Amino acid sequence: MHKGFIKSQNLYQEAIKFIPGGVNSPVRAFKSVGEHPVFIDYGYGSRLVDVDGNEYIDYVGSWGPLILGHRHPKVIDALQNCLNIGTSFGAPTEIETEMAKFIINAVPSVEMVRMVNSGTEATMSALRLARAYTKRDKILKFEGCYHGHADPLLIKAGSGALTLGVPSSPGVPLSIAGGTLTASYNDLEQVKAIFRENGEQIAAVILEPVPGNMGLILPEAGFLEGLHSLTQEYGALLIFDEVMSGFRLALGGAQALYNIMPDLTCFGKIIGGGLPVGAYGGRKEIMELIAPQGPVYQAGTLSGNPLAMTAGLSTLRELQDPKTYEKLDYLGTKLAEGLKKAANNSGVEISVNNRGSMASCFFTTEKVRDYRSATSCNLNKFKAFFQSMLSQGIYLAPSQFEASFISLAHTEEDIDETIEASEIAFSTTKNID
């Protein structure tokens, strides 16, 4: 039986006195689902327990990093051993090289890699590097793909295919926004038109190869291949933001699944095993431009710190067995198909996207393939669905526009329980406009 949210509500009221919005990242505030945030006490395996004693099957997984689940024994043991050595030295350690070698061996497009502390740092640094390498200033991004909160990336599309972007956040200068072009994901013809107009000025195309920040979206046949060909034709770099998809969809990331070799790749989340982390890597001739070997400056006091490298390597080593991804794919498919059936049984029309251990359930009858179709969703239905699932012990991302994540700690019983709860939750949305 659900025990309510009294302690969470009290903690939230205290938090908003000292922290903007009471949270340290906006989506945690639960505003879009009409709730106060749930304050977590602890996690174990596939489960979370909040401060009021409510237990949930967790499909957020710290927004993707916890592919092994909460408190995996090998990760915890490795971190405890690391604490006996030290947390940070601001000097090189052997484990940084071990991490670099692991990433390079797993991802064929990466010949050298630099560690940073967040996905935002990774994308920001990769774009600076791309501009330096190409000696060009403009970048092309896709509407709905999120690459962190660096100024050039907080841009939304203008009124037409070839218009420059405009800031989507106060504090981003128009002069910076003017260097960012935007296109619709999965619209290769639009990208071709943008390149015909601006191709000699574009330093890089950056995208999530499998976007997860407008809900999960899948690349259509030929889209990624077309981007690769275009960037080669015009001398621009292709940057894959695999902060979310890297090591989650396959050991080699989305680029391994779709057989594409980007020029640069950004990583995060799983490579830190639940600790703050980021990385960017690519061809040696490009990466050698980074200081101190080259003139492109980028630095970070805690970059490659022993704790993050230890948690990350311990996690990555557990993913080397091919059966790992077979299990994740099986559970992901089971969840997606179960949600479709449950919605149908409840007389509710939805669209479900799934790839491996990522899935999204959209409250729309339209196939969701880009930002426009994603935003056609009925947010009131999602709000009711979320609230019902939460009350039944299923912890989903508190936003229609975030993917759900499955971990190796999830069981078939977890999936069955989730599908059973969803049928009740879908029924609550049936008469909502």
RAURZI-V517031 format. One record per residue. N is the residue number from 1. PSI is psi in whole degrees, -180 to 180 (none if undefined). BURIAL is + if it has 9 or more other C-alpha atoms within 8 Angstrom, else -. Layout:
((N:PSI:BURIAL) (N:PSI:BURIAL))
//
This chain:
((1:135:-) (2:137:-) (3:7:-) (4:-175:-) (5:30:-) (6:-49:-) (7:-42:-) (8:-43:+) (9:-41:+) (10:-42:-) (11:-36:+) (12:-44:+) (13:-34:+) (14:-42:+) (15:-39:+) (16:-12:+) (17:-24:-) (18:-19:-) (19:132:+) (20:118:-) (21:1:-) (22:5:+) (23:161:+) (24:9:-) (25:132:-) (26:-43:-) (27:-20:-) (28:-14:+) (29:-12:+) (30:18:+) (31:-40:-) (32:-12:-) (33:11:+) (34:30:-) (35:164:-) (36:152:+) (37:148:+) (38:126:-) (39:127:+) (40:138:+) (41:-52:-) (42:167:-) (43:155:+) (44:134:+) (45:-122:+) (46:11:+) (47:152:+) (48:149:+) (49:126:+) (50:177:+) (51:-17:+) (52:0:+) (53:8:-) (54:137:+) (55:141:+) (56:148:+) (57:124:+) (58:121:+) (59:17:+) (60:-44:+) (61:43:+) (62:32:-) (63:34:-) (64:-30:+) (65:-29:+) (66:64:+) (67:-19:+) (68:-5:+) (69:-180:+) (70:138:+) (71:48:+) (72:133:+) (73:-41:-) (74:-34:-) (75:-44:+) (76:-44:+) (77:-43:-) (78:-40:+) (79:-39:+) (80:-40:-) (81:-38:-) (82:-38:+) (83:-26:+) (84:-15:-) (85:-43:-) (86:161:-) (87:-34:+) (88:142:-) (89:-17:-) (90:26:-) (91:159:-) (92:144:-) (93:156:-) (94:-34:-) (95:-24:+) (96:-41:+) (97:-37:-) (98:-42:-) (99:-46:+) (100:-45:+) (101:-39:-) (102:-48:-) (103:-45:+) (104:-40:+) (105:-31:-) (106:-30:-) (107:102:+) (108:-28:+) (109:-14:+) (110:119:+) (111:-25:+) (112:154:+) (113:145:+) (114:129:-) (115:142:+) (116:-165:+) (117:-3:+) (118:163:+) (119:-37:+) (120:-45:+) (121:-38:+) (122:-49:+) (123:-41:+) (124:-43:+) (125:-38:+) (126:-39:+) (127:-39:+) (128:-42:+) (129:-42:+) (130:-41:+) (131:-41:+) (132:-42:+) (133:-42:-) (134:-16:+) (135:38:-) (136:165:+) (137:-29:+) (138:152:+) (139:156:+) (140:125:+) (141:173:+) (142:138:+) (143:128:+) (144:-17:+) (145:124:+) (146:131:-) (147:32:+) (148:-179:+) (149:24:-) (150:148:+) (151:-48:+) (152:-13:+) (153:-7:+) (154:62:+) (155:137:+) (156:166:+) (157:149:+) (158:-162:+) (159:-12:-) (160:172:-) (161:-34:+) (162:8:+) (163:154:+) (164:159:+) (165:164:+) (166:152:+) (167:141:+) (168:11:-) (169:135:-) (170:147:-) (171:-8:-) (172:115:+) (173:146:-) (174:-31:-) (175:-33:-) (176:-42:+) (177:-32:+) (178:-16:+) (179:0:+) (180:121:+) (181:149:+) (182:150:+) (183:167:+) (184:132:+) (185:140:+) (186:6:+) (187:84:+) (188:-35:+) (189:-37:-) (190:-41:+) (191:-41:+) (192:-41:+) (193:-41:+) (194:-41:+) (195:-36:+) (196:-34:-) (197:-35:-) (198:7:-) (199:-37:+) (200:-7:-) (201:-8:-) (202:119:+) (203:-39:+) (204:152:+) (205:125:+) (206:135:+) (207:157:+) (208:118:+) (209:-34:+) (210:93:+) (211:142:+) (212:7:+) (213:10:+) (214:35:+) (215:170:+) (216:125:+) (217:140:+) (218:139:+) (219:135:+) (220:160:-) (221:128:-) (222:-11:-) (223:-53:+) (224:-40:+) (225:-40:-) (226:-39:+) (227:-41:+) (228:-45:+) (229:-43:-) (230:-46:+) (231:-38:+) (232:-42:+) (233:-40:-) (234:0:+) (235:21:+) (236:164:+) (237:147:+) (238:119:+) (239:121:+) (240:121:+) (241:98:+) (242:30:+) (243:-40:+) (244:-46:+) (245:-20:+) (246:125:+) (247:3:+) (248:-47:+) (249:-26:+) (250:165:+) (251:-34:+) (252:9:+) (253:-173:+) (254:-33:+) (255:-29:+) (256:-39:+) (257:-39:+) (258:2:-) (259:50:-) (260:139:+) (261:93:-) (262:164:+) (263:-37:+) (264:149:+) (265:138:+) (266:137:+) (267:165:+) (268:-159:+) (269:-95:+) (270:-34:+) (271:-4:+) (272:-4:+) (273:26:+) (274:-5:+) (275:158:+) (276:131:+) (277:159:+) (278:166:+) (279:155:+) (280:144:+) (281:169:+) (282:-152:+) (283:144:+) (284:-42:+) (285:-28:-) (286:-48:+) (287:-26:+) (288:-5:+) (289:-11:+) (290:138:+) (291:143:+) (292:-1:-) (293:-33:-) (294:-169:-) (295:-8:-) (296:113:+) (297:136:-) (298:134:-) (299:165:-) (300:123:-) (301:-43:-) (302:8:+) (303:130:+) (304:23:+) (305:151:+) (306:-36:+) (307:-49:+) (308:-41:+) (309:-38:+) (310:-49:+) (311:-41:+) (312:-48:+) (313:-39:+) (314:-37:+) (315:-49:+) (316:-38:+) (317:-27:-) (318:-12:-) (319:1:+) (320:-22:-) (321:123:-) (322:-28:-) (323:-20:-) (324:-53:+) (325:-25:+) (326:-43:-) (327:-46:+) (328:-42:+) (329:-42:+) (330:-47:+) (331:-38:+) (332:-43:+) (333:-42:+) (334:-43:+) (335:-47:+) (336:-48:+) (337:-36:-) (338:-39:+) (339:-41:+) (340:-46:+) (341:-42:-) (342:-42:+) (343:-43:+) (344:-42:+) (345:-29:-) (346:0:+) (347:29:-) (348:134:+) (349:127:+) (350:170:+) (351:129:+) (352:127:+) (353:140:+) (354:137:+) (355:116:+) (356:-128:+) (357:19:+) (358:143:+) (359:154:+) (360:139:+) (361:114:+) (362:134:+) (363:73:+) (364:153:+) (365:-7:-) (366:146:-) (367:128:-) (368:113:+) (369:-6:+) (370:-176:+) (371:-41:+) (372:-47:-) (373:-31:+) (374:-40:+) (375:4:-) (376:-3:-) (377:153:+) (378:103:+) (379:-27:-) (380:-39:-) (381:-43:+) (382:-42:+) (383:-47:+) (384:-40:+) (385:-47:+) (386:-48:+) (387:-41:+) (388:-43:+) (389:-42:+) (390:-43:+) (391:-21:-) (392:6:-) (393:27:+) (394:117:+) (395:105:+) (396:163:+) (397:134:+) (398:49:+) (399:138:+) (400:-23:+) (401:35:+) (402:147:+) (403:157:+) (404:146:+) (405:136:+) (406:143:+) (407:169:+) (408:-15:+) (409:-18:+) (410:146:+) (411:169:-) (412:-35:-) (413:-38:-) (414:-45:+) (415:-44:+) (416:-44:+) (417:-38:-) (418:-44:+) (419:-41:+) (420:-43:+) (421:-35:+) (422:-32:+) (423:-39:+) (424:-43:+) (425:-40:+) (426:-38:+) (427:-27:+) (428:-17:+) (429:-10:+) (430:-41:+) (431:16:-) (432:131:-) (433:none:-))
//
